Amino acid sequence: MTPAPPNPRESLYFALIDRLLNCPNGEEPTVLNSEPELLDAGFVQALMQTASYFAHQDNPESAKFLVFIARELAQQLGMRPKQVQAQA
């Protein structure tokens, strides 16, 4: 059985995460502000899922970076910390 393909919004989330990971240091706010319609709880969840993947793939720096972005964004969105952790 093959996994279900991600929905179009998830594809956009992961494309934005890829852009974040590859942007020059300090350009993260510009990257995030370029896609304001994607900055929601689903994106925070995608950040945490990707961070978990990197943590299990021996890439702790990328994992820490994505968790930091997820926490900052969650705070701006008014999400409680438990909501962010529960989605991880």
Buried (B, 14 or more C-beta within 10 A) or exposed (E): EEEEEEEEBBEBBBEBBEBBBEBEEEEBEEBBEEBEEBBBBBBBBBBBBBBBEBBEEEBEEBBEBBBEBBBBBBEEBEBEEEBBEEBB
